[in-house]
Amino acid sequence: MEYSSTRDSVRRQYCSSEVLIKGLADDGGLFVPVDFPAVTFSGRENYIDMATAIFRQFLTDFADNDIQTIVNQTYRDFNPSVLHKINDTLIFLELWHGKTSAFKDVALQLLPRLLTQALKNSHEDAEVVILVATSGDTGKAALEGFANVPQTKIAVFYPQDGVSDTQKQQMVTQEGDNVAVFAIKGNFDDAQTAVKKILNDSDYLKSNSNVIFSSANSINWGRLMPQLVYYFSSYFSVANGDEKVSFIVPTGNFGDILAGYYAKKMGLPVDKLICASNKNNVLTDFIQTGVYSVKRDFYKTISPSMDILVSSNLERLLFDVYDGDANAISGLMNDLKETGQFKIGQSQLEKIQETFIADFATEEETKQAIQTAYEQYHYLIDTHTAVAFAVYEKHPLENKTVILSTASPYKFPQNVYQAIFKEDTTDYATALYEKTGVEIPKNIKELQNKKVIHTKVIEKGMIKNALNDFLIRR
């Protein structure tokens, strides 16, 4: 399997080890496989078997034994894919039973191991510096995955007022000799733009000898590839090999739902992919009209991990519906950079609408969805899963529908508690547990005893300076 950049008209090809190490292509594009091989399963395979089989299709410069070892080490200690069945047609896929109680663990417990092996495959002895912009969950999951991993450093940047208290506490208490965490005075888009700019600054990259800069955001194929697996795993847990299933995904950076699209390209009988947005509904407008515009207000919502206007992984979908026309993608991305918007062709829009449905939930609809899930089904969901559930209620489908549940409700205890019980309290997590009986994840329960380590707050234009100070420590 070879990979190319979404913006490279020459179609230079890279092996998977190069792609994992680089993260982002030199031209600013995203790496995509040159093809998506079909995979077939009997339905009797377990998660580890499916992951191993899928990864072997995309990591062809990895030895089979290395892939098997990496998968076993990653998924032997937690179940990445837990189903909660509401009825015969509605199922929640709980992806948050890992170390940080968010779906990002599924990929970010794997990525450090993949990267370590990729460095060995490439005989690369340089230190890899992982740069992460986070809207909440990616930061902690990446920190947990890369903490004290040899030959790596990781720097995480999060919006100072754009994450939940629990998400912030998870990050600022992170231990590890190779980690740094910075709050920025800005939003997620500011952080992501700055990280991409650093990764594309050739002069800056050259000035740091024996250092390779990479990313743990979903722009890295090593983040996206592992997410393919739970679409296959959940499908075979709820359906037979002929039945079509739809998936509803709470979506910000478009990586999680794109994995579902790629699974469909590989032969999974996916019917519809429903893109569920919060009040920052840039993707809803795009999928409905073909116009992508960031010339709009940015809102801070109770589903902060989705407070995003520039959805990076959309570029990969565009590359696919434009049949690999890198010049067209470069033009669209330049339009976005220069004018704040772009418009795709009618035929490309129709291709997208064949699979994707898009809608959004207001703040009140999100709160109501939390209350409805609990009162009708005695099921506790977080604020992001609630966005997906609210959209489901607007677009109920006749076939089986799986809602991707992306985080524990205890990552957002105040919003969840207030949505259900309409009152304030002093300790929302404890009160939520006492009234619902739903256990608090151990990693969240232990936060109150952890020491705050990372306290730096920086201006959004000072990210490179903060990174330089961090690198001096090496």
N, C-alpha and C positions, 0 to 999 in steps of 0.2 A: 504494500500500500504506500502510495506517495501522496504528498500534499502540495497545494499551491496557495498563493495569496489571492484574496478576492479582488485585489487591485493590480495584479501583475498580468499585463496583456501578453507577456512573453511566456507565461505559464511555467516559470522555473519550478522545479520539483524538489521537495524535501522529504527526508525520512521522518518517522515519528519521533525519534530521539531529538532531532534538530528542532522539531515543532514544539515539543514539550519544554525544551530548554529556552528557546527564544520567546515563546509566549505570543508575541505580536510580530508580524512581518515587518521587515525594514521599511517597506513602502507605506506602512500604516494600516495595511489591510489585515484581515483575519485569515488564519489558515483553515482550509477545508480539504477533506479527502477528495481525491480525483474521482472516486466513485463510491457508491454505497452498496456493498455486496449483500445479497439476500442471505438471511439466516433462517433456519427452521428448527423448531423445538417440538418435542412430543407433548410438552406440558408436565412431564414427570420430573424434569430437572429442578434442582434447587437453585437458590439465588447465586451461590458461588459457581455452580456449573454454567449458568447462563452468562455471568459476568466473564468467566474465563473464555468461553466460546466467542463472545462478542469482541473482547479485547484482542484476541488472536487475529481477528480480521483487520484490525486497525494498527496493531503494534507489530508489524511483520519483521522489524529489525530487532525485536526482543526474542530471546529464547523462550520456548514454551514453558520450560521449568521455571524461569524467572517470573513469567506472567502468573503461573499457578501459585507460586510462593507469595507474590505480592497480593493477590486476591485473597488467599487464605489468611494472611496476616491482617488484612484490613477488615474482613467481614466475619471473622470467626467470633468476635466478641460482642457484636450487636446485629440485630436484624434490621437491615436498611428499609425494609418494605413490610409494613404492618397494615393489614386491612381492617376497617371498621365498617361493617355492613349495616346500613340503615334499613333497607328493604331489598327486594329482588332487583331493582333497577338503579339504586343509589348507593354508592360505596365511597367511603373516604379512604384515601391511601396515606397513612401516617408515615412521613419520611423523617421524623424528628427524634428518633430514639437513639441517636448517637451521642457523642461526648458533649456537645454544646446545645443540644435540643433544637436543632434546626436542620433542614434538609441539606444544607451545604456540607454537612458531615459526610454524606454519602460519597461525595467526590473529594473533599479536602482531607479525609483520612487516607485516601488512596494516592493523591497527587504527590506528596513528598516522597513516597516510595517509588512512584513512577519516575520522578525527576532524578532521584539518586541512581536508579538503574540506567536512565538515559545518559547521565554523566559518565557512568562506567562504559556504556556502549560506545560512547564518542571519545573515550580516553581523554576526557576533559578534566583538568585539575584546577580550573578557575573557580573562584567563589561565586555562587549565584545569589544575587540580591533580589528577593521577591518584593514587588511593590503591589500594594492592595489598596484600592479605594472601596469603601464599604458603606452601604446604606443600613447596616446593622448586623446581619447574621454572618456574612462572608468574613468579616474581620476576625471575629472570635474563632470561627471554624478554621481559618487559615493559620491563625496564631497557634491554636491547639495542635494543628497538624505539623507545623514546621518548627515548633519550639525545640531548640537544641538538636535539630537535625544537622549532622556534619556537612560542611562545605556550603552552608546556606546562611543567609540573614533575611529577616523579614521586617518590613516597615509598613504599618497600617495607618491609613488616614480616614477619619470618619467625621461627618458633619457634627459640630459641637451640640447643636440643638435639634438634630435630626434623627436620633435613635432613642429607643426606650431606656429607662433607667437600668433595667436588667441587662440589656445589650451593652450599654456603656460600662456597667460594673464588670461584666464578663471580660471586656477588653482591657480596662485599665488595671485589672488585678493579674493580668497574664504574666506568669513567670517564664524565665528563659534567658540564657546569656546572649542569644542572637536576635532578640525581638525589640521592636520599638513601636509605640503607639502615639499618634498625634491627633488631637481634635483640631479641626479647621473651622474658621469663621466663614462658613459658606455651606452649600448643599452638596449632595452626592455628585451631581453633575460637575461641580467645580473640582471636586477631588478626582473624579474619573478623567476629566479633561487634562488635568495637571499630570496625572500618572501616564496617560497616553503620550503627552507632549515629551515627557522625559524619555520614554521608551523609543521615541522617534527622533530624539536629538542626537544626531550622529557625533557631533563635536563633543558633547558631554559624555557620551558613552565611551568614546575613544580616550577621553582624559582620565578615565578610571581604569587603569591597567589591571589585568588579571581579575577583572570583575565582569560577570555577565548579568545584565538586568533582565528580569522576567516578571511575569505576573501570575497571581493566583485567582484573578477575576475570571469570569466565564469567557473572556476573550481568549483564554488559553484552552486549547483543544483538550488538554488533560483534565479540565474541569467539566467540559461538556460531555465528553465520551462516556464517563461513568453513569451519567443520568439516563442514557439510553436503556440501561439494564432494567430499571424499575418499571418502565413501560411494558417491557416484555414480561417481567415477573408478575406484575399485577394483572395483566391481560389473562395469562394462563391460570390465574387463581380465580378469575370471575367468569371466564367464557371458554368456549371450545375453539377449535382451530378455524372455524368458518364464521363465527358470529362477530359482527362489528361492534366495537366499543368506542364511546366518546370520552374525552378527557377535558376537564375544566381546570385551568391552571391560573392561579394568581400571579400576575406577570408584571415585572418591572424592567429588567435588563434583557428580557426575551430569551434567555438561555434555557430555562427549564422547559418552556413550551416548544422551543426549537428542537430539543431532544426528542420530543414526541413526533415531530414532523419527520425527523431523520429515521426514527423507528418505523414510521409508515413507509418511507422510501425503501427500507430494508425488508418489507413484506408483512409487517404487523398489520392486522385488519383494524386499523383506526378509522372511525367514521369521521367525526368532527373534533377539532381542537378548539376549545372555547377560551379565548384570551380575555381574562377578567382583570380589569384595571380599577384603581381607586380614582379619586377625584382628579389626579394627574392623568387624564385619559387620552394622552397623545396617541397611544396604540389603537384605542377604539376608533378614533377619528381616522387614523391611517387605513385600517383594515376596511372600514366602511366606505372611504372616499378615494383612497390612493394618494392623498396629500399628507405628508409628514411635516408638521410645523412645530418648532419649539418656541415660536413667537406667541407665548401665552403665559399666564400667571403660573407660578410654581407654588404648590400648596404643601404645607406640612400636615400630615394626616395621622390617624391612629394606626395606620398600616405603613410605618415609615420605611420598611425595606422596599416598598414599591414607589416611593417618592422619587421618581426618576423621569426626566424628560428625554434624555438621549439614550435610547435602548440599543446598546452596542451590537448585540447579536442579530438584530434585524438585518444587518449587512449580509450575514450569511444566507438568510432566506432570500434576500434580493438577488444575490449571486446565483442562487438556484433557479429562481423564476425568470431571470434574464439569461438562462442557459449558459452560465459561465462567462458572460461578457464583462471582462474586467474593466474595459474602458467605460462602459455604461455605469458600473458601480463607482468608479473614480469620479465620474461626472456628478452622480447623485450626492456622493459624500462631499464633494467640493461645493455643490449648491447649498448643502446643509451648513457647511462651515461659513460660506460667504453671505448667504441670505437668511439662514435660519430655517429653511424649509426645502423640500423637494417634492416632485410629483412623478409618480411612475406611470407607465403606459397602461392603457385599458386592458390589453391582453395579459399583462403581468398581474394586474389587479384581479382579473377573473381567475387566474391560476391560484392566487392566494385565497380567494373566497370559495374555491372548491373545497378547501379543507378547513379554513379558519372562520369562526364566528367571533365577534368582539362586542363587548359591552362593559359597562363600568358600574360601580356602586358608590353612592354618596356616603358621607359619614353616617347619616342617620340610617341608611339602608344596611350599612355594615354592622352597626350596633344592633339593629333589629334582627339581623341574621344570627348574631351570637345568641340573642335571647331566644329566638325561635328554635335553634338547634338544641339548646338546653331544655327549654320547656316542653317541646314536642318529642324530642328523642333522648333527653337526658344525656346529651353529648356536648362536651366542652370543646370549643374551638377557639383558635387565636384570631386576631384581627385580620390577618392576611387570608387565612382559610375562609373567614367570614365573607370577604369580598367575593371569593369564588362561589360560595354558597348563595349569596345574594343574587349573583348573575345566573346561577342555575335556576333559581326560582323564577327568573324572567324568561328563561329559555329551557324549559323542561323538555327533554328529548325522549323519544319512545324507546330507544335502545338503552342498554346498560351504560351508566355514566359513572366515571371515577373522578372524584374531586381530589386533587393533590393538596394534602394538608402539610404545610411547609414549616410550621413551628409549633412548639408547645405553647398552650395558652398561658403558661407561667412566665413566658418571656414578656408578656404584656398584661400582667395581672390587674393593674388598675383599670385599664380600658375594658377588659373582659368582665371584671367584677361589677363595674358601674353599669355596663350594658345590661346585665342580667338583674341586678338587685337594686339599681337606681338609688344608690347611697354611697357616701364616703366612709372611709375607715382609716385607721393609722397604719395597718399592715395588710395590704391587699392580698398578697400571696397566702398568708395564713388564713385570712378570712375566706378566701376562695376555697381553700382546702376544707375548712371547717363546715362550709355550707354545701359543698358538692361531694366531698369525699374523694375527689380525684387527687392522686398522689402528686406531690411536687417533685420534679426530677432532682436527683441527688446533686448534680452539678450546680443547679440553681439554689438549692437549699443551703449549700456550703458557701455561697458567695458572701454572706454576711460576716463570715469569719476571715475573709481574705483581705490582705493588705493592699491598699492602692499603691501602685508602683509608677504608673505613667500619668503625668499631670500636665504635660505641655499642651498649650493652646496656641495655634499659629494662624496668621493671616493666610488666606487662600493663595496669595501670590508668593508665599515664602516656603512652599513645599520643598523646592529644590534645596534651599538653605538648610532646612531641617534634615533633609536626607544627607546632605554633606556632613553635617555634625554627627549624624549616626554612623556614617561610613568611617569617619576618623577613628571611631572606637574599635575598629576591627584590628 
